[in-house]
């Protein structure tokens, strides 16, 4: 479903799910957006079926979980060897983004608990066709699960 097909109610439903998908009920969303809960449930199912909603995942504080450092790696993909899925399968890799550039065209987030883990994971990335060109340790992070859908007052 292309974004232009999302109406204001779909956007409000997405905002409610982004705010707290784990605890919000369809009844609460229905009250918030002015629909029947059965309509909200049907719209959520449609958004899932169309691939707009790909899943529901917790936001993890990696430092609190014992994975420090949390690193941002910049790399260059060796095209005939690189696969986003294979790279994402490396233990400790939390995110892989392929960029539309010639150099440093891969951005990887990596977490580890020890220097030895970092080294093993960097070797595994190299084996999967990523030449790491720069590493940065993430000091602080805040995430907004849903941007661009406007503010909503409940």
C-alpha positions as a LaTeX table, in Angstrom:
\begin{tabular}{lrrr}
\hline
Residue & $x$ (\AA) & $y$ (\AA) & $z$ (\AA) \\
\hline
Unk1 & 0.00 & 0.00 & 0.00 \\
Unk2 & 1.77 & 3.18 & $-1.12$ \\
Unk3 & 1.78 & 5.99 & 1.48 \\
Unk4 & $-0.60$ & 8.11 & $-0.61$ \\
Unk5 & $-3.24$ & 5.43 & $-0.03$ \\
Unk6 & $-3.11$ & 5.89 & 3.73 \\
Unk7 & $-5.93$ & 8.09 & 4.90 \\
Unk8 & $-5.99$ & 10.20 & 8.04 \\
Unk9 & $-7.56$ & 7.39 & 10.08 \\
Unk10 & $-4.86$ & 4.89 & 9.03 \\
Unk11 & $-2.22$ & 7.44 & 10.03 \\
Unk12 & $-3.88$ & 7.94 & 13.43 \\
Unk13 & $-3.99$ & 4.17 & 13.95 \\
Unk14 & $-0.31$ & 3.91 & 13.05 \\
Unk15 & 0.51 & 6.74 & 15.46 \\
Unk16 & $-1.37$ & 4.95 & 18.28 \\
Unk17 & 0.47 & 1.70 & 17.57 \\
Unk18 & 3.81 & 3.50 & 17.39 \\
Unk19 & 3.16 & 5.16 & 20.74 \\
Unk20 & 2.60 & 1.83 & 22.55 \\
Unk21 & 1.62 & $-1.19$ & 20.43 \\
Unk22 & 2.23 & $-3.58$ & 23.29 \\
Unk23 & $-0.33$ & $-2.12$ & 25.65 \\
Unk24 & $-2.90$ & $-0.31$ & 23.52 \\
Unk25 & $-6.12$ & $-2.16$ & 22.68 \\
Unk26 & $-8.23$ & $-1.80$ & 19.56 \\
Unk27 & $-10.92$ & $-0.35$ & 21.84 \\
Unk28 & $-8.55$ & 2.38 & 23.04 \\
Unk29 & $-7.43$ & 3.15 & 19.50 \\
Unk30 & $-11.07$ & 3.24 & 18.38 \\
Unk31 & $-11.88$ & 5.79 & 21.04 \\
Unk32 & $-8.82$ & 7.84 & 20.08 \\
Unk33 & $-9.60$ & 7.91 & 16.35 \\
Unk34 & $-13.41$ & 7.88 & 16.43 \\
Unk35 & $-14.09$ & 4.45 & 14.89 \\
Unk36 & $-15.61$ & 1.17 & 16.06 \\
Unk37 & $-13.05$ & $-1.25$ & 17.50 \\
Unk38 & $-13.96$ & $-3.84$ & 14.84 \\
Unk39 & $-13.16$ & $-1.26$ & 12.14 \\
Unk40 & $-9.82$ & $-0.48$ & 13.81 \\
Unk41 & $-9.00$ & $-4.21$ & 13.96 \\
Unk42 & $-9.90$ & $-4.61$ & 10.27 \\
Unk43 & $-7.76$ & $-1.62$ & 9.32 \\
Unk44 & $-4.81$ & $-2.96$ & 11.33 \\
Unk45 & $-5.18$ & $-6.33$ & 9.59 \\
Unk46 & $-5.23$ & $-4.57$ & 6.21 \\
Unk47 & $-2.12$ & $-2.54$ & 7.11 \\
Unk48 & $-0.37$ & $-5.78$ & 8.10 \\
Unk49 & $-1.53$ & $-7.62$ & 4.95 \\
Unk50 & $-0.35$ & $-4.77$ & 2.73 \\
Unk51 & 3.07 & $-4.72$ & 4.39 \\
Unk52 & 2.71 & $-1.25$ & 5.90 \\
Unk53 & 3.05 & $-2.84$ & 9.35 \\
Unk54 & 5.87 & $-5.36$ & 9.14 \\
Unk55 & 5.90 & $-6.44$ & 12.76 \\
Unk56 & 6.02 & $-5.38$ & 16.37 \\
Unk57 & 9.36 & $-5.24$ & 18.18 \\
Unk58 & 10.57 & $-3.94$ & 21.53 \\
Unk59 & 12.91 & $-0.98$ & 21.73 \\
Unk60 & 15.96 & $-2.29$ & 23.60 \\
Unk61 & 18.44 & $-0.22$ & 25.59 \\
Unk62 & 21.54 & $-2.19$ & 24.59 \\
Unk63 & 23.69 & $-0.61$ & 27.30 \\
Unk64 & 21.20 & $-1.73$ & 29.98 \\
Unk65 & 21.18 & $-5.21$ & 28.41 \\
Unk66 & 24.96 & $-5.47$ & 28.75 \\
Unk67 & 25.83 & $-4.75$ & 25.13 \\
Unk68 & 28.17 & $-1.82$ & 25.25 \\
Unk69 & 29.52 & $-0.62$ & 22.92 \\
Unk70 & 26.74 & $-0.01$ & 20.44 \\
Unk71 & 28.55 & 0.77 & 17.22 \\
Unk72 & 27.74 & 2.35 & 13.90 \\
Unk73 & 29.83 & 0.85 & 11.10 \\
Unk74 & 30.27 & 2.40 & 7.68 \\
Unk75 & 31.34 & 0.03 & 4.97 \\
Unk76 & 31.50 & $-0.67$ & 1.30 \\
Unk77 & 29.66 & $-3.68$ & $-0.07$ \\
Unk78 & 31.52 & $-5.96$ & $-2.42$ \\
Unk79 & 28.56 & $-6.46$ & $-4.76$ \\
Unk80 & 29.04 & $-10.09$ & $-5.77$ \\
Unk81 & 29.53 & $-11.16$ & $-2.13$ \\
Unk82 & 27.16 & $-8.83$ & $-0.23$ \\
Unk83 & 23.66 & $-9.65$ & 0.97 \\
Unk84 & 21.61 & $-7.56$ & 3.40 \\
Unk85 & 19.98 & $-10.71$ & 4.80 \\
Unk86 & 23.32 & $-12.50$ & 5.31 \\
Unk87 & 24.75 & $-9.40$ & 6.96 \\
Unk88 & 21.76 & $-9.06$ & 9.26 \\
Unk89 & 22.26 & $-12.70$ & 10.28 \\
Unk90 & 25.64 & $-11.87$ & 11.87 \\
Unk91 & 25.31 & $-12.13$ & 15.64 \\
Unk92 & 25.11 & $-8.67$ & 17.18 \\
Unk93 & 24.01 & $-6.89$ & 14.00 \\
Unk94 & 20.82 & $-5.00$ & 14.80 \\
Unk95 & 20.32 & $-3.06$ & 11.57 \\
Unk96 & 21.67 & $-3.02$ & 8.02 \\
Unk97 & 21.02 & $-0.22$ & 5.56 \\
Unk98 & 22.19 & $-0.24$ & 1.94 \\
Unk99 & 22.82 & 3.30 & 0.73 \\
Unk100 & 22.66 & 4.70 & $-2.80$ \\
Unk101 & 26.34 & 5.65 & $-2.97$ \\
Unk102 & 29.41 & 4.04 & $-4.50$ \\
Unk103 & 31.64 & 4.14 & $-1.42$ \\
Unk104 & 30.50 & 3.63 & 2.16 \\
Unk105 & 27.24 & 2.27 & 0.80 \\
Unk106 & 26.40 & 0.14 & 3.84 \\
Unk107 & 25.48 & 1.35 & 7.32 \\
Unk108 & 25.45 & $-1.31$ & 10.04 \\
Unk109 & 24.52 & $-1.12$ & 13.70 \\
Unk110 & 26.42 & $-3.61$ & 15.83 \\
Unk111 & 26.30 & $-4.42$ & 19.54 \\
Unk112 & 28.73 & $-6.48$ & 21.59 \\
Unk113 & 29.66 & $-7.11$ & 25.19 \\
Unk114 & 33.42 & $-7.57$ & 24.75 \\
Unk115 & 36.26 & $-6.55$ & 22.45 \\
Unk116 & 36.63 & $-10.20$ & 21.40 \\
Unk117 & 32.97 & $-10.26$ & 20.29 \\
Unk118 & 33.52 & $-7.09$ & 18.27 \\
Unk119 & 36.50 & $-8.61$ & 16.50 \\
Unk120 & 34.65 & $-11.86$ & 15.71 \\
Unk121 & 31.67 & $-9.93$ & 14.37 \\
Unk122 & 33.85 & $-7.66$ & 12.23 \\
Unk123 & 35.52 & $-10.77$ & 10.77 \\
Unk124 & 32.08 & $-12.26$ & 10.03 \\
Unk125 & 31.05 & $-9.04$ & 8.25 \\
Unk126 & 34.22 & $-9.18$ & 6.16 \\
Unk127 & 33.38 & $-12.77$ & 5.19 \\
Unk128 & 29.95 & $-11.56$ & 4.01 \\
Unk129 & 31.36 & $-9.01$ & 1.60 \\
Unk130 & 31.45 & $-5.81$ & 3.67 \\
Unk131 & 34.68 & $-3.84$ & 3.83 \\
Unk132 & 34.37 & $-1.73$ & 7.00 \\
Unk133 & 35.83 & 1.71 & 6.37 \\
Unk134 & 34.87 & 3.55 & 9.56 \\
Unk135 & 33.52 & 2.73 & 12.99 \\
Unk136 & 31.83 & 5.02 & 15.48 \\
Unk137 & 30.71 & 4.24 & 19.01 \\
Unk138 & 27.20 & 5.44 & 19.71 \\
Unk139 & 27.12 & 7.57 & 22.86 \\
Unk140 & 23.41 & 8.37 & 23.09 \\
Unk141 & 20.37 & 7.47 & 21.10 \\
Unk142 & 16.73 & 8.42 & 21.07 \\
Unk143 & 14.36 & 6.96 & 18.53 \\
Unk144 & 10.99 & 8.04 & 17.27 \\
Unk145 & 9.15 & 4.96 & 16.07 \\
Unk146 & 6.89 & 6.90 & 13.75 \\
Unk147 & 7.77 & 10.21 & 12.19 \\
Unk148 & 6.04 & 12.12 & 9.46 \\
Unk149 & 2.47 & 11.31 & 10.42 \\
Unk150 & 1.83 & 14.56 & 12.20 \\
Unk151 & 0.96 & 15.25 & 15.76 \\
Unk152 & $-2.25$ & 14.02 & 17.18 \\
Unk153 & $-3.98$ & 15.19 & 20.27 \\
Unk154 & $-5.81$ & 12.35 & 21.96 \\
\hline
\end{tabular}
